[in-house]
Amino acid sequence: MGRRAPLDLAIPRFGTVFHAVTHGDYFNADFVRQYWVPYIAYGRIDGTEWEKVRTNPPWWLSVIALLPVRWLWWVPVSTVLWVAWRFGGGFL
């Protein structure tokens, strides 16, 4: 799953438009007619109903999003090592 796939469609010139769809739904016929055609034909960006009711993600999810993905494997590895050291009774 991509970083933006489940929540939003990034449009650099205008900001971000949030949709409650999965990545593949951006290309189904109804979505294309409702959102892509007005943008391509007229440059119009229509907001969504979901944008009005969606909540912000928790703060910790925003912090995780700032980390480069290549560093995330350290989190479970270091956690397992710490737990083994702390509670393993000489496991390592």
Stockholm file with secondary structure:
# STOCKHOLM 1.0

chainA/1-92         MGRRAPLDLAIPRFGTVFHAVTHGDYFNADFVRQYWVPYIAYGRIDGTEWEKVRTNPPWWLSVIALLPVRWLWWVPVSTVLWVAWRFGGGFL
#=GR chainA/1-92 SS CCSSTTTEEEETTTEEEECSSCGGGGGSHHHIIIIIHHHHHHCCCCCCHHHHHCCCCCHHHHHHHHSCGGGTTHHHHHHHHHHHHHHSSSCC
#=GC SS_cons        CCSSTTTEEEETTTEEEECSSCGGGGGSHHHIIIIIHHHHHHCCCCCCHHHHHCCCCCHHHHHHHHSCGGGTTHHHHHHHHHHHHHHSSSCC
//
